[in-house]
Amino acid sequence: MNLQIDSYIKVAEELKSGYSTLTEFELLSLAIQIERNQLLENGLNISRTDKYPASLEAIAIALGYSDKQFNQTITDVLKDRE
Protein backbone atom coordinates (compact mmCIF):
# COMPACT_ATOMS: atom_id res chain seq x y z
CA MET A 1 0.00 0.00 0.00
CA ASN A 2 1.31 3.41 -0.93
CA LEU A 3 0.36 5.96 1.73
CA GLN A 4 1.31 8.93 -0.46
CA ILE A 5 -1.32 10.03 -2.95
CA ASP A 6 0.11 12.10 -5.77
CA SER A 7 -2.00 14.99 -7.02
CA TYR A 8 -3.28 14.68 -10.56
CA ILE A 9 -1.22 17.75 -11.53
CA LYS A 10 2.02 16.08 -10.43
CA VAL A 11 1.06 12.83 -12.18
CA ALA A 12 0.19 14.73 -15.36
CA GLU A 13 3.58 16.45 -15.34
CA GLU A 14 5.36 13.11 -14.92
CA LEU A 15 3.32 11.58 -17.73
CA LYS A 16 4.01 14.57 -19.97
CA SER A 17 7.78 14.15 -19.56
CA GLY A 18 7.58 10.45 -20.45
CA TYR A 19 4.87 10.57 -23.10
CA SER A 20 5.19 13.82 -24.99
CA THR A 21 2.83 12.72 -27.77
CA LEU A 22 -0.23 12.60 -25.50
CA THR A 23 -2.70 15.47 -25.70
CA GLU A 24 -3.54 17.58 -22.64
CA PHE A 25 -6.91 15.84 -22.41
CA GLU A 26 -5.29 12.38 -22.44
CA LEU A 27 -2.70 13.42 -19.86
CA LEU A 28 -5.32 14.79 -17.49
CA SER A 29 -7.62 11.80 -17.98
CA LEU A 30 -4.83 9.36 -17.17
CA ALA A 31 -3.62 11.44 -14.24
CA ILE A 32 -7.11 11.56 -12.71
CA GLN A 33 -7.52 7.80 -13.17
CA ILE A 34 -4.16 7.17 -11.48
CA GLU A 35 -5.07 9.43 -8.56
CA ARG A 36 -8.45 7.69 -8.23
CA ASN A 37 -6.74 4.29 -8.20
CA GLN A 38 -4.35 5.45 -5.48
CA LEU A 39 -7.31 6.61 -3.38
CA LEU A 40 -9.09 3.29 -3.85
CA GLU A 41 -5.94 1.36 -3.03
CA ASN A 42 -5.56 3.24 0.25
CA GLY A 43 -9.26 3.22 1.09
CA LEU A 44 -9.63 -0.51 0.60
CA ASN A 45 -6.22 -1.24 2.14
CA ILE A 46 -5.04 -3.29 -0.81
CA SER A 47 -1.59 -4.87 -0.68
CA ARG A 48 0.38 -4.70 -3.91
CA THR A 49 2.24 -7.92 -3.07
CA ASP A 50 -0.65 -9.98 -1.62
CA LYS A 51 1.50 -10.43 1.50
CA TYR A 52 -1.35 -9.18 3.69
CA PRO A 53 -5.11 -9.54 3.16
CA ALA A 54 -7.11 -6.52 2.08
CA SER A 55 -9.43 -4.93 4.64
CA LEU A 56 -12.53 -6.78 3.49
CA GLU A 57 -10.67 -10.08 3.43
CA ALA A 58 -9.29 -9.46 6.91
CA ILE A 59 -12.81 -8.74 8.21
CA ALA A 60 -14.12 -11.94 6.62
CA ILE A 61 -11.28 -13.97 8.12
CA ALA A 62 -11.90 -12.41 11.55
CA LEU A 63 -15.57 -13.37 11.29
CA GLY A 64 -14.59 -16.96 10.68
CA TYR A 65 -15.37 -17.17 6.99
CA SER A 66 -13.49 -19.91 5.21
CA ASP A 67 -14.71 -21.00 1.81
CA LYS A 68 -12.54 -24.13 1.84
CA GLN A 69 -13.88 -25.52 5.11
CA PHE A 70 -17.54 -24.56 5.28
CA ASN A 71 -18.68 -23.48 1.82
CA GLN A 72 -20.74 -20.69 3.42
CA THR A 73 -21.16 -17.00 2.81
CA ILE A 74 -20.28 -14.37 5.38
CA THR A 75 -24.03 -13.78 5.87
CA ASP A 76 -24.46 -17.48 6.79
CA VAL A 77 -21.66 -17.21 9.35
CA LEU A 78 -23.27 -14.12 10.92
CA LYS A 79 -26.68 -15.81 11.11
CA ASP A 80 -25.15 -18.84 12.85
CA ARG A 81 -23.66 -16.60 15.58
CA GLU A 82 -27.00 -15.03 16.57
HTML snippet that shows the backbone in 3Dmol.js (N, CA, C, O; Angstrom):
<script src="https://3Dmol.org/build/3Dmol-min.js"></script>
<div id="view" style="width:600px;height:400px;position:relative"></div>
<script>
const pdb = `
ATOM      1  N   MET A   1       0.849  -1.172   0.000  1.00  0.00           N
ATOM      2  CA  MET A   1       0.000   0.000   0.000  1.00  0.00           C
ATOM      3  C   MET A   1       0.893   1.231   0.000  1.00  0.00           C
ATOM      4  O   MET A   1       1.858   1.313   0.759  1.00  0.00           O
ATOM      5  N   ASN A   2       0.568   2.160  -0.836  1.00  0.00           N
ATOM      6  CA  ASN A   2       1.308   3.414  -0.932  1.00  0.00           C
ATOM      7  C   ASN A   2       0.529   4.482  -0.176  1.00  0.00           C
ATOM      8  O   ASN A   2      -0.571   4.851  -0.588  1.00  0.00           O
ATOM      9  N   LEU A   3       1.079   4.979   0.916  1.00  0.00           N
ATOM     10  CA  LEU A   3       0.362   5.958   1.726  1.00  0.00           C
ATOM     11  C   LEU A   3       0.332   7.332   1.091  1.00  0.00           C
ATOM     12  O   LEU A   3      -0.547   8.134   1.407  1.00  0.00           O
ATOM     13  N   GLN A   4       1.265   7.623   0.207  1.00  0.00           N
ATOM     14  CA  GLN A   4       1.311   8.929  -0.455  1.00  0.00           C
ATOM     15  C   GLN A   4       0.399   8.907  -1.687  1.00  0.00           C
ATOM     16  O   GLN A   4       0.482   8.004  -2.520  1.00  0.00           O
ATOM     17  N   ILE A   5      -0.457   9.900  -1.785  1.00  0.00           N
ATOM     18  CA  ILE A   5      -1.321  10.031  -2.949  1.00  0.00           C
ATOM     19  C   ILE A   5      -0.848  11.252  -3.716  1.00  0.00           C
ATOM     20  O   ILE A   5      -0.903  12.377  -3.220  1.00  0.00           O
ATOM     21  N   ASP A   6      -0.382  11.011  -4.934  1.00  0.00           N
ATOM     22  CA  ASP A   6       0.105  12.101  -5.770  1.00  0.00           C
ATOM     23  C   ASP A   6      -1.069  12.877  -6.350  1.00  0.00           C
ATOM     24  O   ASP A   6      -2.079  12.285  -6.731  1.00  0.00           O
ATOM     25  N   SER A   7      -0.942  14.184  -6.416  1.00  0.00           N
ATOM     26  CA  SER A   7      -2.005  14.987  -7.020  1.00  0.00           C
ATOM     27  C   SER A   7      -2.013  14.747  -8.521  1.00  0.00           C
ATOM     28  O   SER A   7      -0.989  14.403  -9.111  1.00  0.00           O
ATOM     29  N   TYR A   8      -3.163  14.929  -9.128  1.00  0.00           N
ATOM     30  CA  TYR A   8      -3.277  14.683 -10.559  1.00  0.00           C
ATOM     31  C   TYR A   8      -2.388  15.624 -11.360  1.00  0.00           C
ATOM     32  O   TYR A   8      -1.971  15.286 -12.468  1.00  0.00           O
ATOM     33  N   ILE A   9      -2.094  16.794 -10.817  1.00  0.00           N
ATOM     34  CA  ILE A   9      -1.219  17.746 -11.526  1.00  0.00           C
ATOM     35  C   ILE A   9       0.199  17.195 -11.584  1.00  0.00           C
ATOM     36  O   ILE A   9       0.851  17.249 -12.627  1.00  0.00           O
ATOM     37  N   LYS A  10       0.673  16.667 -10.466  1.00  0.00           N
ATOM     38  CA  LYS A  10       2.016  16.082 -10.426  1.00  0.00           C
ATOM     39  C   LYS A  10       2.104  14.868 -11.345  1.00  0.00           C
ATOM     40  O   LYS A  10       3.086  14.706 -12.070  1.00  0.00           O
ATOM     41  N   VAL A  11       1.083  14.018 -11.317  1.00  0.00           N
ATOM     42  CA  VAL A  11       1.058  12.830 -12.176  1.00  0.00           C
ATOM     43  C   VAL A  11       1.038  13.238 -13.643  1.00  0.00           C
ATOM     44  O   VAL A  11       1.722  12.629 -14.465  1.00  0.00           O
ATOM     45  N   ALA A  12       0.260  14.259 -13.975  1.00  0.00           N
ATOM     46  CA  ALA A  12       0.192  14.734 -15.363  1.00  0.00           C
ATOM     47  C   ALA A  12       1.543  15.251 -15.833  1.00  0.00           C
ATOM     48  O   ALA A  12       1.933  15.016 -16.977  1.00  0.00           O
ATOM     49  N   GLU A  13       2.258  15.951 -14.965  1.00  0.00           N
ATOM     50  CA  GLU A  13       3.582  16.453 -15.336  1.00  0.00           C
ATOM     51  C   GLU A  13       4.554  15.304 -15.582  1.00  0.00           C
ATOM     52  O   GLU A  13       5.342  15.348 -16.527  1.00  0.00           O
ATOM     53  N   GLU A  14       4.502  14.277 -14.737  1.00  0.00           N
ATOM     54  CA  GLU A  14       5.365  13.112 -14.925  1.00  0.00           C
ATOM     55  C   GLU A  14       5.026  12.376 -16.217  1.00  0.00           C
ATOM     56  O   GLU A  14       5.919  11.943 -16.945  1.00  0.00           O
ATOM     57  N   LEU A  15       3.736  12.239 -16.496  1.00  0.00           N
ATOM     58  CA  LEU A  15       3.322  11.584 -17.733  1.00  0.00           C
ATOM     59  C   LEU A  15       3.761  12.391 -18.954  1.00  0.00           C
ATOM     60  O   LEU A  15       4.183  11.829 -19.965  1.00  0.00           O
ATOM     61  N   LYS A  16       3.654  13.706 -18.846  1.00  0.00           N
ATOM     62  CA  LYS A  16       4.011  14.569 -19.972  1.00  0.00           C
ATOM     63  C   LYS A  16       5.494  14.430 -20.317  1.00  0.00           C
ATOM     64  O   LYS A  16       5.862  14.452 -21.491  1.00  0.00           O
ATOM     65  N   SER A  17       6.350  14.285 -19.293  1.00  0.00           N
ATOM     66  CA  SER A  17       7.776  14.147 -19.559  1.00  0.00           C
ATOM     67  C   SER A  17       8.095  12.799 -20.204  1.00  0.00           C
ATOM     68  O   SER A  17       9.039  12.697 -20.987  1.00  0.00           O
ATOM     69  N   GLY A  18       7.327  11.779 -19.886  1.00  0.00           N
ATOM     70  CA  GLY A  18       7.577  10.454 -20.448  1.00  0.00           C
ATOM     71  C   GLY A  18       6.842  10.165 -21.733  1.00  0.00           C
ATOM     72  O   GLY A  18       7.292   9.356 -22.545  1.00  0.00           O
ATOM     73  N   TYR A  19       5.715  10.821 -21.923  1.00  0.00           N
ATOM     74  CA  TYR A  19       4.866  10.568 -23.100  1.00  0.00           C
ATOM     75  C   TYR A  19       4.476  11.898 -23.729  1.00  0.00           C
ATOM     76  O   TYR A  19       3.353  12.373 -23.563  1.00  0.00           O
ATOM     77  N   SER A  20       5.400  12.478 -24.441  1.00  0.00           N
ATOM     78  CA  SER A  20       5.190  13.820 -24.986  1.00  0.00           C
ATOM     79  C   SER A  20       4.161  13.866 -26.116  1.00  0.00           C
ATOM     80  O   SER A  20       3.708  14.949 -26.487  1.00  0.00           O
ATOM     81  N   THR A  21       3.787  12.720 -26.663  1.00  0.00           N
ATOM     82  CA  THR A  21       2.829  12.719 -27.775  1.00  0.00           C
ATOM     83  C   THR A  21       1.376  12.753 -27.309  1.00  0.00           C
ATOM     84  O   THR A  21       0.473  12.941 -28.124  1.00  0.00           O
ATOM     85  N   LEU A  22       1.140  12.575 -26.004  1.00  0.00           N
ATOM     86  CA  LEU A  22      -0.233  12.604 -25.502  1.00  0.00           C
ATOM     87  C   LEU A  22      -0.773  14.029 -25.488  1.00  0.00           C
ATOM     88  O   LEU A  22      -0.037  14.985 -25.243  1.00  0.00           O
ATOM     89  N   THR A  23      -2.064  14.154 -25.753  1.00  0.00           N
ATOM     90  CA  THR A  23      -2.701  15.468 -25.696  1.00  0.00           C
ATOM     91  C   THR A  23      -2.935  15.848 -24.239  1.00  0.00           C
ATOM     92  O   THR A  23      -2.831  15.007 -23.347  1.00  0.00           O
ATOM     93  N   GLU A  24      -3.250  17.117 -24.002  1.00  0.00           N
ATOM     94  CA  GLU A  24      -3.536  17.576 -22.642  1.00  0.00           C
ATOM     95  C   GLU A  24      -4.722  16.822 -22.045  1.00  0.00           C
ATOM     96  O   GLU A  24      -4.719  16.472 -20.865  1.00  0.00           O
ATOM     97  N   PHE A  25      -5.728  16.580 -22.868  1.00  0.00           N
ATOM     98  CA  PHE A  25      -6.907  15.841 -22.406  1.00  0.00           C
ATOM     99  C   PHE A  25      -6.520  14.431 -21.966  1.00  0.00           C
ATOM    100  O   PHE A  25      -6.947  13.973 -20.906  1.00  0.00           O
ATOM    101  N   GLU A  26      -5.713  13.739 -22.777  1.00  0.00           N
ATOM    102  CA  GLU A  26      -5.287  12.382 -22.443  1.00  0.00           C
ATOM    103  C   GLU A  26      -4.433  12.362 -21.173  1.00  0.00           C
ATOM    104  O   GLU A  26      -4.586  11.485 -20.322  1.00  0.00           O
ATOM    105  N   LEU A  27      -3.545  13.330 -21.060  1.00  0.00           N
ATOM    106  CA  LEU A  27      -2.701  13.421 -19.865  1.00  0.00           C
ATOM    107  C   LEU A  27      -3.535  13.606 -18.601  1.00  0.00           C
ATOM    108  O   LEU A  27      -3.326  12.918 -17.602  1.00  0.00           O
ATOM    109  N   LEU A  28      -4.476  14.538 -18.656  1.00  0.00           N
ATOM    110  CA  LEU A  28      -5.315  14.792 -17.486  1.00  0.00           C
ATOM    111  C   LEU A  28      -6.228  13.607 -17.171  1.00  0.00           C
ATOM    112  O   LEU A  28      -6.436  13.278 -16.004  1.00  0.00           O
ATOM    113  N   SER A  29      -6.765  12.975 -18.195  1.00  0.00           N
ATOM    114  CA  SER A  29      -7.620  11.801 -17.978  1.00  0.00           C
ATOM    115  C   SER A  29      -6.845  10.680 -17.296  1.00  0.00           C
ATOM    116  O   SER A  29      -7.331  10.085 -16.335  1.00  0.00           O
ATOM    117  N   LEU A  30      -5.650  10.391 -17.786  1.00  0.00           N
ATOM    118  CA  LEU A  30      -4.826   9.357 -17.175  1.00  0.00           C
ATOM    119  C   LEU A  30      -4.415   9.730 -15.757  1.00  0.00           C
ATOM    120  O   LEU A  30      -4.426   8.887 -14.860  1.00  0.00           O
ATOM    121  N   ALA A  31      -4.052  10.990 -15.557  1.00  0.00           N
ATOM    122  CA  ALA A  31      -3.617  11.445 -14.236  1.00  0.00           C
ATOM    123  C   ALA A  31      -4.754  11.320 -13.219  1.00  0.00           C
ATOM    124  O   ALA A  31      -4.522  10.912 -12.081  1.00  0.00           O
ATOM    125  N   ILE A  32      -5.958  11.663 -13.614  1.00  0.00           N
ATOM    126  CA  ILE A  32      -7.112  11.560 -12.714  1.00  0.00           C
ATOM    127  C   ILE A  32      -7.415  10.099 -12.406  1.00  0.00           C
ATOM    128  O   ILE A  32      -7.751   9.766 -11.269  1.00  0.00           O
ATOM    129  N   GLN A  33      -7.301   9.224 -13.399  1.00  0.00           N
ATOM    130  CA  GLN A  33      -7.522   7.798 -13.169  1.00  0.00           C
ATOM    131  C   GLN A  33      -6.474   7.223 -12.213  1.00  0.00           C
ATOM    132  O   GLN A  33      -6.803   6.409 -11.351  1.00  0.00           O
ATOM    133  N   ILE A  34      -5.226   7.638 -12.360  1.00  0.00           N
ATOM    134  CA  ILE A  34      -4.158   7.168 -11.480  1.00  0.00           C
ATOM    135  C   ILE A  34      -4.405   7.637 -10.060  1.00  0.00           C
ATOM    136  O   ILE A  34      -4.261   6.861  -9.116  1.00  0.00           O
ATOM    137  N   GLU A  35      -4.778   8.912  -9.898  1.00  0.00           N
ATOM    138  CA  GLU A  35      -5.070   9.431  -8.564  1.00  0.00           C
ATOM    139  C   GLU A  35      -6.250   8.687  -7.943  1.00  0.00           C
ATOM    140  O   GLU A  35      -6.213   8.349  -6.759  1.00  0.00           O
ATOM    141  N   ARG A  36      -7.286   8.431  -8.721  1.00  0.00           N
ATOM    142  CA  ARG A  36      -8.454   7.687  -8.233  1.00  0.00           C
ATOM    143  C   ARG A  36      -8.047   6.283  -7.783  1.00  0.00           C
ATOM    144  O   ARG A  36      -8.503   5.808  -6.744  1.00  0.00           O
ATOM    145  N   ASN A  37      -7.199   5.627  -8.555  1.00  0.00           N
ATOM    146  CA  ASN A  37      -6.744   4.287  -8.196  1.00  0.00           C
ATOM    147  C   ASN A  37      -5.926   4.296  -6.908  1.00  0.00           C
ATOM    148  O   ASN A  37      -6.028   3.374  -6.099  1.00  0.00           O
ATOM    149  N   GLN A  38      -5.117   5.332  -6.719  1.00  0.00           N
ATOM    150  CA  GLN A  38      -4.349   5.448  -5.482  1.00  0.00           C
ATOM    151  C   GLN A  38      -5.284   5.630  -4.293  1.00  0.00           C
ATOM    152  O   GLN A  38      -5.051   5.051  -3.232  1.00  0.00           O
ATOM    153  N   LEU A  39      -6.330   6.419  -4.453  1.00  0.00           N
ATOM    154  CA  LEU A  39      -7.314   6.611  -3.380  1.00  0.00           C
ATOM    155  C   LEU A  39      -8.026   5.305  -3.043  1.00  0.00           C
ATOM    156  O   LEU A  39      -8.215   4.977  -1.872  1.00  0.00           O
ATOM    157  N   LEU A  40      -8.419   4.566  -4.072  1.00  0.00           N
ATOM    158  CA  LEU A  40      -9.095   3.290  -3.846  1.00  0.00           C
ATOM    159  C   LEU A  40      -8.163   2.287  -3.178  1.00  0.00           C
ATOM    160  O   LEU A  40      -8.573   1.547  -2.283  1.00  0.00           O
ATOM    161  N   GLU A  41      -6.924   2.268  -3.614  1.00  0.00           N
ATOM    162  CA  GLU A  41      -5.944   1.360  -3.031  1.00  0.00           C
ATOM    163  C   GLU A  41      -5.775   1.628  -1.535  1.00  0.00           C
ATOM    164  O   GLU A  41      -5.723   0.695  -0.734  1.00  0.00           O
ATOM    165  N   ASN A  42      -5.692   2.886  -1.171  1.00  0.00           N
ATOM    166  CA  ASN A  42      -5.558   3.242   0.246  1.00  0.00           C
ATOM    167  C   ASN A  42      -6.853   3.020   1.010  1.00  0.00           C
ATOM    168  O   ASN A  42      -6.830   2.539   2.144  1.00  0.00           O
ATOM    169  N   GLY A  43      -7.974   3.362   0.405  1.00  0.00           N
ATOM    170  CA  GLY A  43      -9.260   3.223   1.086  1.00  0.00           C
ATOM    171  C   GLY A  43      -9.641   1.780   1.347  1.00  0.00           C
ATOM    172  O   GLY A  43     -10.242   1.468   2.376  1.00  0.00           O
ATOM    173  N   LEU A  44      -9.299   0.906   0.432  1.00  0.00           N
ATOM    174  CA  LEU A  44      -9.632  -0.507   0.597  1.00  0.00           C
ATOM    175  C   LEU A  44      -8.491  -1.302   1.219  1.00  0.00           C
ATOM    176  O   LEU A  44      -8.603  -2.510   1.425  1.00  0.00           O
ATOM    177  N   ASN A  45      -7.392  -0.612   1.518  1.00  0.00           N
ATOM    178  CA  ASN A  45      -6.223  -1.242   2.142  1.00  0.00           C
ATOM    179  C   ASN A  45      -5.761  -2.448   1.337  1.00  0.00           C
ATOM    180  O   ASN A  45      -5.694  -3.561   1.858  1.00  0.00           O
ATOM    181  N   ILE A  46      -5.447  -2.228   0.092  1.00  0.00           N
ATOM    182  CA  ILE A  46      -5.037  -3.294  -0.809  1.00  0.00           C
ATOM    183  C   ILE A  46      -3.520  -3.405  -0.799  1.00  0.00           C
ATOM    184  O   ILE A  46      -2.813  -2.404  -0.919  1.00  0.00           O
ATOM    185  N   SER A  47      -3.030  -4.625  -0.656  1.00  0.00           N
ATOM    186  CA  SER A  47      -1.591  -4.874  -0.677  1.00  0.00           C
ATOM    187  C   SER A  47      -1.156  -5.139  -2.113  1.00  0.00           C
ATOM    188  O   SER A  47      -1.783  -5.936  -2.811  1.00  0.00           O
ATOM    189  N   ARG A  48      -0.111  -4.492  -2.552  1.00  0.00           N
ATOM    190  CA  ARG A  48       0.383  -4.705  -3.915  1.00  0.00           C
ATOM    191  C   ARG A  48       1.051  -6.054  -4.080  1.00  0.00           C
ATOM    192  O   ARG A  48       1.154  -6.554  -5.200  1.00  0.00           O
ATOM    193  N   THR A  49       1.507  -6.653  -2.999  1.00  0.00           N
ATOM    194  CA  THR A  49       2.240  -7.923  -3.074  1.00  0.00           C
ATOM    195  C   THR A  49       1.419  -9.117  -2.620  1.00  0.00           C
ATOM    196  O   THR A  49       1.913 -10.243  -2.683  1.00  0.00           O
ATOM    197  N   ASP A  50       0.206  -8.927  -2.172  1.00  0.00           N
ATOM    198  CA  ASP A  50      -0.650  -9.984  -1.615  1.00  0.00           C
ATOM    199  C   ASP A  50      -0.036 -10.618  -0.372  1.00  0.00           C
ATOM    200  O   ASP A  50      -0.398 -11.736  -0.005  1.00  0.00           O
ATOM    201  N   LYS A  51       0.884  -9.921   0.273  1.00  0.00           N
ATOM    202  CA  LYS A  51       1.500 -10.429   1.503  1.00  0.00           C
ATOM    203  C   LYS A  51       0.498 -10.372   2.654  1.00  0.00           C
ATOM    204  O   LYS A  51       0.495 -11.243   3.524  1.00  0.00           O
ATOM    205  N   TYR A  52      -0.345  -9.355   2.657  1.00  0.00           N
ATOM    206  CA  TYR A  52      -1.353  -9.178   3.695  1.00  0.00           C
ATOM    207  C   TYR A  52      -2.729  -9.133   3.047  1.00  0.00           C
ATOM    208  O   TYR A  52      -2.857  -8.669   1.914  1.00  0.00           O
ATOM    209  N   PRO A  53      -3.760  -9.604   3.740  1.00  0.00           N
ATOM    210  CA  PRO A  53      -5.108  -9.543   3.163  1.00  0.00           C
ATOM    211  C   PRO A  53      -5.629  -8.104   3.124  1.00  0.00           C
ATOM    212  O   PRO A  53      -5.271  -7.279   3.965  1.00  0.00           O
ATOM    213  N   ALA A  54      -6.460  -7.825   2.159  1.00  0.00           N
ATOM    214  CA  ALA A  54      -7.107  -6.524   2.082  1.00  0.00           C
ATOM    215  C   ALA A  54      -8.080  -6.388   3.246  1.00  0.00           C
ATOM    216  O   ALA A  54      -8.391  -7.370   3.920  1.00  0.00           O
ATOM    217  N   SER A  55      -8.555  -5.180   3.479  1.00  0.00           N
ATOM    218  CA  SER A  55      -9.427  -4.930   4.639  1.00  0.00           C
ATOM    219  C   SER A  55     -10.644  -5.839   4.654  1.00  0.00           C
ATOM    220  O   SER A  55     -10.960  -6.437   5.682  1.00  0.00           O
ATOM    221  N   LEU A  56     -11.326  -5.948   3.528  1.00  0.00           N
ATOM    222  CA  LEU A  56     -12.533  -6.777   3.493  1.00  0.00           C
ATOM    223  C   LEU A  56     -12.204  -8.244   3.721  1.00  0.00           C
ATOM    224  O   LEU A  56     -12.963  -8.956   4.378  1.00  0.00           O
ATOM    225  N   GLU A  57     -11.082  -8.701   3.185  1.00  0.00           N
ATOM    226  CA  GLU A  57     -10.667 -10.081   3.428  1.00  0.00           C
ATOM    227  C   GLU A  57     -10.330 -10.308   4.889  1.00  0.00           C
ATOM    228  O   GLU A  57     -10.674 -11.347   5.453  1.00  0.00           O
ATOM    229  N   ALA A  58      -9.661  -9.347   5.507  1.00  0.00           N
ATOM    230  CA  ALA A  58      -9.291  -9.460   6.909  1.00  0.00           C
ATOM    231  C   ALA A  58     -10.537  -9.514   7.795  1.00  0.00           C
ATOM    232  O   ALA A  58     -10.577 -10.266   8.769  1.00  0.00           O
ATOM    233  N   ILE A  59     -11.547  -8.721   7.457  1.00  0.00           N
ATOM    234  CA  ILE A  59     -12.806  -8.744   8.214  1.00  0.00           C
ATOM    235  C   ILE A  59     -13.478 -10.109   8.075  1.00  0.00           C
ATOM    236  O   ILE A  59     -13.960 -10.673   9.057  1.00  0.00           O
ATOM    237  N   ALA A  60     -13.506 -10.632   6.853  1.00  0.00           N
ATOM    238  CA  ALA A  60     -14.121 -11.942   6.621  1.00  0.00           C
ATOM    239  C   ALA A  60     -13.381 -13.031   7.390  1.00  0.00           C
ATOM    240  O   ALA A  60     -14.010 -13.909   7.981  1.00  0.00           O
ATOM    241  N   ILE A  61     -12.065 -12.980   7.386  1.00  0.00           N
ATOM    242  CA  ILE A  61     -11.276 -13.969   8.125  1.00  0.00           C
ATOM    243  C   ILE A  61     -11.552 -13.863   9.618  1.00  0.00           C
ATOM    244  O   ILE A  61     -11.696 -14.878  10.301  1.00  0.00           O
ATOM    245  N   ALA A  62     -11.627 -12.625  10.128  1.00  0.00           N
ATOM    246  CA  ALA A  62     -11.896 -12.413  11.553  1.00  0.00           C
ATOM    247  C   ALA A  62     -13.278 -12.921  11.940  1.00  0.00           C
ATOM    248  O   ALA A  62     -13.487 -13.349  13.076  1.00  0.00           O
ATOM    249  N   LEU A  63     -14.214 -12.878  11.015  1.00  0.00           N
ATOM    250  CA  LEU A  63     -15.568 -13.369  11.287  1.00  0.00           C
ATOM    251  C   LEU A  63     -15.664 -14.883  11.178  1.00  0.00           C
ATOM    252  O   LEU A  63     -16.707 -15.467  11.474  1.00  0.00           O
ATOM    253  N   GLY A  64     -14.589 -15.512  10.758  1.00  0.00           N
ATOM    254  CA  GLY A  64     -14.587 -16.963  10.683  1.00  0.00           C
ATOM    255  C   GLY A  64     -14.939 -17.512   9.330  1.00  0.00           C
ATOM    256  O   GLY A  64     -15.137 -18.719   9.196  1.00  0.00           O
ATOM    257  N   TYR A  65     -15.026 -16.685   8.332  1.00  0.00           N
ATOM    258  CA  TYR A  65     -15.369 -17.167   6.991  1.00  0.00           C
ATOM    259  C   TYR A  65     -14.211 -17.936   6.390  1.00  0.00           C
ATOM    260  O   TYR A  65     -13.076 -17.459   6.386  1.00  0.00           O
ATOM    261  N   SER A  66     -14.489 -19.105   5.890  1.00  0.00           N
ATOM    262  CA  SER A  66     -13.487 -19.909   5.210  1.00  0.00           C
ATOM    263  C   SER A  66     -14.183 -20.725   4.137  1.00  0.00           C
ATOM    264  O   SER A  66     -14.849 -21.712   4.447  1.00  0.00           O
ATOM    265  N   ASP A  67     -14.043 -20.341   2.918  1.00  0.00           N
ATOM    266  CA  ASP A  67     -14.714 -20.999   1.805  1.00  0.00           C
ATOM    267  C   ASP A  67     -14.296 -22.465   1.684  1.00  0.00           C
ATOM    268  O   ASP A  67     -15.109 -23.310   1.307  1.00  0.00           O
ATOM    269  N   LYS A  68     -13.057 -22.768   1.995  1.00  0.00           N
ATOM    270  CA  LYS A  68     -12.543 -24.130   1.838  1.00  0.00           C
ATOM    271  C   LYS A  68     -13.169 -25.084   2.850  1.00  0.00           C
ATOM    272  O   LYS A  68     -13.434 -26.240   2.521  1.00  0.00           O
ATOM    273  N   GLN A  69     -13.408 -24.625   4.061  1.00  0.00           N
ATOM    274  CA  GLN A  69     -13.884 -25.517   5.108  1.00  0.00           C
ATOM    275  C   GLN A  69     -15.405 -25.653   5.142  1.00  0.00           C
ATOM    276  O   GLN A  69     -15.927 -26.758   5.292  1.00  0.00           O
ATOM    277  N   PHE A  70     -16.108 -24.546   5.006  1.00  0.00           N
ATOM    278  CA  PHE A  70     -17.541 -24.564   5.281  1.00  0.00           C
ATOM    279  C   PHE A  70     -18.434 -24.353   4.060  1.00  0.00           C
ATOM    280  O   PHE A  70     -19.610 -24.716   4.087  1.00  0.00           O
ATOM    281  N   ASN A  71     -17.904 -23.786   3.018  1.00  0.00           N
ATOM    282  CA  ASN A  71     -18.678 -23.475   1.823  1.00  0.00           C
ATOM    283  C   ASN A  71     -19.899 -22.630   2.169  1.00  0.00           C
ATOM    284  O   ASN A  71     -21.007 -22.900   1.705  1.00  0.00           O
ATOM    285  N   GLN A  72     -19.680 -21.594   3.000  1.00  0.00           N
ATOM    286  CA  GLN A  72     -20.738 -20.686   3.421  1.00  0.00           C
ATOM    287  C   GLN A  72     -20.380 -19.271   3.012  1.00  0.00           C
ATOM    288  O   GLN A  72     -19.232 -18.958   2.698  1.00  0.00           O
ATOM    289  N   THR A  73     -21.399 -18.428   3.026  1.00  0.00           N
ATOM    290  CA  THR A  73     -21.158 -17.005   2.807  1.00  0.00           C
ATOM    291  C   THR A  73     -20.955 -16.332   4.148  1.00  0.00           C
ATOM    292  O   THR A  73     -21.240 -16.926   5.188  1.00  0.00           O
ATOM    293  N   ILE A  74     -20.474 -15.121   4.142  1.00  0.00           N
ATOM    294  CA  ILE A  74     -20.282 -14.371   5.383  1.00  0.00           C
ATOM    295  C   ILE A  74     -21.629 -14.167   6.071  1.00  0.00           C
ATOM    296  O   ILE A  74     -21.701 -14.200   7.299  1.00  0.00           O
ATOM    297  N   THR A  75     -22.691 -13.957   5.304  1.00  0.00           N
ATOM    298  CA  THR A  75     -24.034 -13.783   5.872  1.00  0.00           C
ATOM    299  C   THR A  75     -24.449 -15.036   6.640  1.00  0.00           C
ATOM    300  O   THR A  75     -25.037 -14.935   7.716  1.00  0.00           O
ATOM    301  N   ASP A  76     -24.147 -16.216   6.096  1.00  0.00           N
ATOM    302  CA  ASP A  76     -24.462 -17.479   6.786  1.00  0.00           C
ATOM    303  C   ASP A  76     -23.732 -17.563   8.118  1.00  0.00           C
ATOM    304  O   ASP A  76     -24.310 -17.970   9.125  1.00  0.00           O
ATOM    305  N   VAL A  77     -22.473 -17.182   8.120  1.00  0.00           N
ATOM    306  CA  VAL A  77     -21.663 -17.205   9.346  1.00  0.00           C
ATOM    307  C   VAL A  77     -22.258 -16.282  10.382  1.00  0.00           C
ATOM    308  O   VAL A  77     -22.346 -16.652  11.553  1.00  0.00           O
ATOM    309  N   LEU A  78     -22.676 -15.073   9.982  1.00  0.00           N
ATOM    310  CA  LEU A  78     -23.266 -14.122  10.924  1.00  0.00           C
ATOM    311  C   LEU A  78     -24.594 -14.635  11.476  1.00  0.00           C
ATOM    312  O   LEU A  78     -24.875 -14.457  12.661  1.00  0.00           O
ATOM    313  N   LYS A  79     -25.402 -15.257  10.650  1.00  0.00           N
ATOM    314  CA  LYS A  79     -26.681 -15.810  11.114  1.00  0.00           C
ATOM    315  C   LYS A  79     -26.472 -16.919  12.137  1.00  0.00           C
ATOM    316  O   LYS A  79     -27.235 -17.035  13.096  1.00  0.00           O
ATOM    317  N   ASP A  80     -25.445 -17.729  11.937  1.00  0.00           N
ATOM    318  CA  ASP A  80     -25.150 -18.838  12.851  1.00  0.00           C
ATOM    319  C   ASP A  80     -24.723 -18.337  14.228  1.00  0.00           C
ATOM    320  O   ASP A  80     -24.894 -19.046  15.219  1.00  0.00           O
ATOM    321  N   ARG A  81     -24.171 -17.129  14.306  1.00  0.00           N
ATOM    322  CA  ARG A  81     -23.664 -16.602  15.578  1.00  0.00           C
ATOM    323  C   ARG A  81     -24.758 -15.934  16.401  1.00  0.00           C
ATOM    324  O   ARG A  81     -24.521 -15.602  17.562  1.00  0.00           O
ATOM    325  N   GLU A  82     -25.936 -15.729  15.844  1.00  0.00           N
ATOM    326  CA  GLU A  82     -27.002 -15.034  16.574  1.00  0.00           C
ATOM    327  C   GLU A  82     -27.615 -15.889  17.644  1.00  0.00           C
ATOM    328  O   GLU A  82     -28.525 -15.445  18.344  1.00  0.00           O
TER     329      GLU A  82
END
`;
const viewer = $3Dmol.createViewer("view");
viewer.addModel(pdb, "pdb");
viewer.setStyle({}, {cartoon: {color: "spectrum"}});
viewer.zoomTo();
viewer.render();
</script>
